[in-house]
């Protein structure tokens, strides 16, 4: 949402007096009075206005020293007061950083009507900003500034985060700082406003990292400027995830028990990280997230003998432990 740059225009006004006299001397005096009164200006003292009477609100790009470079200069009305704030991001190109790093510092400038100067109201260090977006998350008319951050490394869950800046209730502040969990903003069914999806990871050591199960572990809302979990209010979302996981598991099971697959797997039963194991783990997690413990018990009691027969001992033991942890919680 773009704000409107407020410009104060000072008005000029005067009064006009028309005098009519029969005597020429009085007529000349009247003309002089009209000129004096009509040319008088009632202009308040401001100190910074130009000769045109317009307040200078132009924003000057900050000067950086050393190796710091400007990344982005963004104008937006964060607090919906009709005046734009300026967001400045920059980066110090020194040392080790992710290849996609754009900024390590963010500043928000607001025009101070008392001093008639732009002043930084927020200066934040970010490691590292990689993307910027605008979304309305709190339910007012103003958009929030969303900054995706990445700390480096090959684990998206522990390295990816999110910072949200808001002007909700006319107070510009950092509303959320989530340094991990690969959070993303998304509109889901049943939610009037976009919410934040938070992720967790299930990664047994015997499978490659790329095959770790990444799943939505919580749904966060910033409605009314308050951070809270809304997972319990959006069970339909987790039900959809569980249905998809069950479908993937059944397809994987069908493929695993086919004659061709069983024949090719002879003598190779100890190779961990099979698709069947991955989809079984995803199904257990999804059913737990949905909160339907009876459905989870039914799945395990029906499938445990099949899984024990088709999976390696280590895979089955991990699934058994995962089920026990979730069902006893």
C-alpha positions as CSV (number, residue, x, y, z in Angstrom):
1,X,0.0,0.0,0.0
2,X,1.5,3.3,-1.0
3,X,1.0,6.2,1.2
4,X,0.6,9.8,0.2
5,X,3.5,12.2,0.6
6,X,2.1,15.0,2.8
7,X,2.9,18.5,1.7
8,X,1.9,21.5,3.8
9,X,1.1,24.5,1.7
10,X,1.0,27.8,3.4
11,X,-1.8,30.1,2.3
12,X,-1.5,33.8,1.5
13,X,-4.5,35.9,2.3
14,X,-5.3,39.5,2.9
15,X,-8.2,41.8,3.0
16,X,-9.4,44.3,0.5
17,X,-10.8,47.6,1.5
18,X,-12.5,49.9,-0.9
19,X,-13.0,53.4,0.2
20,X,-14.8,56.1,-1.7
21,X,-14.4,59.7,-0.8
22,X,-15.3,62.9,-2.5
23,X,-12.0,64.5,-1.8
24,X,-9.0,63.6,-3.9
25,X,-6.6,63.6,-1.0
26,X,-8.7,61.1,0.9
27,X,-9.0,59.0,-2.3
28,X,-5.2,58.8,-2.6
29,X,-5.0,57.8,1.1
30,X,-7.6,55.1,0.5
31,X,-5.6,53.6,-2.4
32,X,-2.5,53.5,-0.3
33,X,-4.4,51.7,2.5
34,X,-5.6,49.1,0.0
35,X,-2.1,48.4,-1.2
36,X,-0.7,48.1,2.4
37,X,-3.5,45.8,3.7
38,X,-3.8,43.7,0.5
39,X,-0.1,42.9,0.3
40,X,0.4,41.9,3.9
41,X,1.2,38.1,4.5
42,X,0.1,36.1,7.6
43,X,2.7,33.3,7.3
44,X,3.6,31.3,10.4
45,X,7.2,30.9,11.4
46,X,8.6,27.6,10.1
47,X,12.2,28.1,9.6
48,X,12.7,25.4,6.9
49,X,10.2,26.5,4.2
50,X,11.4,27.8,0.9
51,X,10.2,31.0,-0.7
52,X,7.2,29.2,-2.1
53,X,5.9,28.3,1.3
54,X,6.2,24.5,0.8
55,X,7.8,22.3,3.4
56,X,10.8,20.4,2.0
57,X,10.1,16.7,2.7
58,X,12.5,15.3,0.0
59,X,14.4,12.3,1.3
60,X,18.2,12.2,0.7
61,X,19.8,8.8,0.4
62,X,22.1,8.1,3.4
63,X,25.9,8.2,2.8
64,X,27.7,5.0,3.7
65,X,31.4,4.8,4.7
66,X,33.9,2.0,4.2
67,X,32.7,-1.0,2.2
68,X,28.9,-0.6,3.0
69,X,26.7,-0.4,-0.1
70,X,23.1,0.5,-0.7
71,X,20.8,-2.4,-1.5
72,X,17.3,-1.1,-1.5
73,X,15.5,2.3,-1.0
74,X,11.8,1.7,-0.5
75,X,9.1,4.3,0.2
76,X,5.8,3.1,1.9
77,X,3.3,4.2,4.4
78,X,3.8,1.7,7.2
79,X,1.6,3.3,9.8
80,X,-1.2,4.5,7.5
81,X,-0.9,8.1,8.5
82,X,-0.8,9.4,5.0
83,X,2.9,10.0,5.0
84,X,5.6,7.7,3.6
85,X,8.4,6.2,5.6
86,X,11.6,5.3,3.9
87,X,13.2,1.8,4.3
88,X,16.9,1.7,3.5
89,X,18.8,-1.7,3.3
90,X,22.5,-2.0,2.9
91,X,25.3,-4.5,3.1
92,X,28.9,-4.6,4.2
93,X,30.7,-6.7,1.5
94,X,33.3,-8.2,3.8
95,X,33.9,-11.6,5.2
96,X,31.9,-14.8,4.5
97,X,28.3,-14.6,3.6
98,X,25.7,-16.6,1.6
99,X,25.8,-16.1,-2.1
100,X,22.2,-14.7,-2.2
101,X,22.7,-12.2,0.7
102,X,21.4,-8.8,-0.2
103,X,21.6,-6.8,3.1
104,X,22.8,-7.1,6.7
105,X,21.3,-3.8,7.9
106,X,17.8,-2.3,7.7
107,X,16.8,1.3,8.7
108,X,13.4,2.9,8.7
109,X,13.2,6.7,8.5
110,X,10.3,8.8,9.5
111,X,9.8,12.5,9.0
112,X,10.0,14.4,12.3
113,X,7.4,17.3,12.0
114,X,9.0,19.1,15.0
115,X,12.5,19.3,13.5
116,X,11.4,18.9,9.9
117,X,14.1,16.4,9.3
118,X,14.1,12.7,8.4
119,X,15.2,10.5,11.4
120,X,15.9,6.8,11.7
121,X,13.4,5.2,14.1
122,X,14.6,1.6,13.6
123,X,18.1,0.3,12.8
124,X,18.3,-3.5,12.6
125,X,21.0,-6.0,11.9
126,X,20.0,-8.9,9.7
127,X,21.9,-12.0,8.9
128,X,21.2,-12.0,6.0
129,X,18.2,-10.4,4.2
130,X,17.6,-12.2,0.9
131,X,14.1,-11.0,-0.2
132,X,11.5,-8.3,0.6
133,X,7.7,-8.5,0.3
134,X,4.6,-6.5,1.3
135,X,1.6,-8.2,2.8
136,X,-1.4,-7.1,5.0
137,X,-1.2,-9.4,8.0
138,X,-2.7,-7.5,10.9
139,X,-6.2,-6.6,9.6
140,X,-5.7,-2.8,9.2
141,X,-5.3,-1.0,5.9
142,X,-1.5,-0.8,6.0
143,X,0.8,-3.5,4.6
144,X,3.6,-5.1,6.7
145,X,7.2,-5.3,5.4
146,X,8.3,-8.9,5.3
147,X,12.0,-9.7,5.1
148,X,13.2,-13.2,4.4
149,X,16.5,-14.0,6.1
150,X,19.0,-16.8,5.5
151,X,21.8,-17.7,7.9
152,X,23.8,-19.9,5.5
153,X,24.2,-23.6,5.4
154,X,22.5,-26.5,3.7
155,X,19.6,-26.9,6.1
156,X,16.6,-24.8,5.0
157,X,14.7,-25.3,8.2
158,X,17.4,-24.2,10.7
159,X,18.8,-21.5,8.3
160,X,15.8,-19.8,6.9
161,X,13.8,-17.2,8.9
162,X,11.5,-14.2,8.7
163,X,11.3,-10.7,10.1
164,X,8.1,-8.6,10.0
165,X,7.9,-4.8,10.5
166,X,4.5,-3.2,11.1
167,X,2.9,0.1,11.8
168,X,-0.2,-1.4,13.3
169,X,-2.0,1.0,15.7
170,X,0.2,3.9,14.3
171,X,3.3,2.5,16.0
172,X,6.1,1.3,13.8
173,X,8.0,-1.6,15.3
174,X,9.4,-5.1,14.6
175,X,6.4,-7.4,15.1
176,X,8.1,-10.8,14.5
177,X,11.6,-12.1,14.3
178,X,11.7,-15.8,13.5
179,X,15.3,-16.9,12.8
180,X,14.5,-20.5,11.8
181,X,11.7,-22.8,10.8
182,X,11.7,-21.8,7.1
183,X,8.6,-19.6,7.7
184,X,6.5,-18.5,4.7
185,X,3.5,-16.3,4.4
186,X,0.5,-17.9,2.7
187,X,-3.2,-17.6,2.3
188,X,-4.9,-20.9,3.3
189,X,-8.5,-22.0,3.1
190,X,-10.6,-20.6,5.9
191,X,-8.3,-17.8,6.8
192,X,-9.3,-14.2,6.0
193,X,-5.7,-12.9,6.1
194,X,-2.4,-14.5,5.1
195,X,-0.8,-16.4,7.9
196,X,2.7,-17.6,8.6
197,X,3.5,-21.3,8.1
198,X,6.3,-22.6,10.4
199,X,8.2,-25.8,9.5
200,X,10.0,-28.5,11.4
201,X,12.2,-31.4,10.3
202,X,12.3,-35.1,10.9
203,X,15.8,-36.4,9.9
204,X,17.1,-39.8,11.2
205,X,20.8,-40.0,10.7
206,X,20.8,-43.0,8.4
207,X,19.0,-41.2,5.5
208,X,20.5,-38.4,3.3
209,X,19.7,-34.9,4.5
210,X,17.8,-34.2,1.2
211,X,15.3,-36.9,2.1
212,X,14.5,-35.5,5.6
213,X,10.8,-35.0,6.2
214,X,10.0,-31.3,6.3
215,X,6.5,-30.5,7.5
216,X,4.3,-27.6,8.7
217,X,4.5,-27.7,12.5
218,X,2.6,-24.5,13.4
219,X,0.4,-21.8,11.9
220,X,1.0,-18.2,13.2
221,X,-1.3,-15.2,13.0
222,X,-0.5,-11.5,13.4
223,X,-4.1,-10.3,13.4
224,X,-4.6,-7.2,15.6
225,X,-0.8,-7.0,15.9
226,X,-0.6,-10.0,18.3
227,X,1.4,-13.1,17.5
228,X,-0.5,-16.4,18.3
229,X,-0.8,-19.9,17.0
230,X,-3.9,-20.7,15.0
231,X,-3.2,-24.3,14.3
232,X,-6.2,-25.5,16.3
233,X,-8.5,-23.2,14.3
234,X,-7.2,-24.6,11.0
235,X,-7.4,-28.3,11.3
236,X,-8.7,-28.5,7.8
237,X,-5.3,-27.5,6.6
238,X,-3.6,-30.3,8.5
239,X,-6.3,-32.8,7.3
240,X,-5.5,-32.0,3.7
241,X,-1.8,-32.6,4.5
242,X,-2.6,-35.9,6.1
243,X,-4.8,-37.0,3.2
244,X,-2.0,-36.3,0.8
245,X,0.6,-38.2,2.9
246,X,-1.7,-41.2,3.2
247,X,-2.2,-41.2,-0.6
248,X,1.6,-41.0,-1.1
249,X,2.1,-43.8,1.4
250,X,-0.4,-46.1,-0.4
251,X,1.2,-45.5,-3.7
252,X,4.6,-46.2,-2.3
253,X,3.4,-49.4,-0.6
254,X,1.8,-50.6,-3.8
255,X,5.0,-50.0,-5.7
256,X,7.1,-51.7,-3.0
257,X,5.1,-54.9,-2.8
258,X,4.9,-55.3,-6.6
259,X,6.6,-58.5,-7.9
260,X,9.3,-56.6,-9.9
261,X,10.2,-54.4,-6.9
262,X,10.4,-57.4,-4.5
263,X,12.6,-59.3,-7.0
264,X,15.0,-56.4,-7.5
265,X,15.2,-55.8,-3.7
266,X,16.4,-59.4,-2.9
267,X,19.5,-59.2,-0.8
268,X,19.2,-55.4,-0.6
269,X,16.8,-55.2,2.3
270,X,19.3,-53.3,4.5
271,X,19.4,-50.2,2.3
272,X,17.8,-47.5,4.4
273,X,16.0,-44.4,3.2
274,X,13.4,-46.1,1.1
275,X,10.4,-44.2,-0.3
276,X,8.1,-46.4,1.8
277,X,9.9,-45.4,5.0
278,X,9.8,-41.7,4.1
279,X,6.0,-41.7,3.3
280,X,5.2,-43.7,6.4
281,X,7.1,-41.2,8.6
282,X,5.3,-38.3,6.8
283,X,1.9,-40.0,7.4
284,X,2.5,-40.5,11.2
285,X,3.6,-36.8,11.5
286,X,0.7,-35.5,9.5
287,X,-1.9,-37.5,11.5
288,X,-0.4,-36.3,14.7
289,X,-0.4,-32.7,13.5
290,X,-4.1,-33.1,12.6
291,X,-4.8,-34.2,16.2
292,X,-6.7,-37.3,15.3
293,X,-5.0,-39.9,17.6
294,X,-7.6,-42.6,16.8
295,X,-6.8,-42.4,13.1
296,X,-3.1,-42.5,13.9
297,X,-3.6,-45.7,16.1
298,X,-5.7,-47.3,13.3
299,X,-3.0,-46.6,10.7
300,X,-0.2,-48.0,12.9
301,X,-2.0,-51.1,14.0
302,X,-3.0,-51.9,10.4
303,X,0.4,-51.2,8.9
304,X,3.1,-52.1,11.4
305,X,3.4,-55.8,10.4
306,X,3.7,-54.8,6.7
307,X,6.3,-52.2,7.6
308,X,8.3,-54.6,9.7
309,X,8.4,-57.0,6.8
310,X,9.3,-54.5,4.1
311,X,11.6,-52.1,5.9
312,X,15.0,-52.5,7.4
313,X,15.2,-53.1,11.1
314,X,16.6,-49.6,11.7
315,X,13.9,-47.9,9.6
316,X,11.1,-49.8,11.4
317,X,12.5,-49.1,14.8
318,X,12.7,-45.3,14.1
319,X,9.0,-45.4,12.9
320,X,8.0,-47.3,15.9
321,X,9.7,-44.7,18.2
322,X,8.2,-41.9,16.2
323,X,4.7,-43.3,16.6
324,X,5.2,-43.9,20.3
325,X,6.4,-40.4,20.9
326,X,3.4,-38.9,19.2
327,X,0.8,-41.1,20.6
328,X,2.0,-40.7,24.2
329,X,2.3,-36.9,24.0
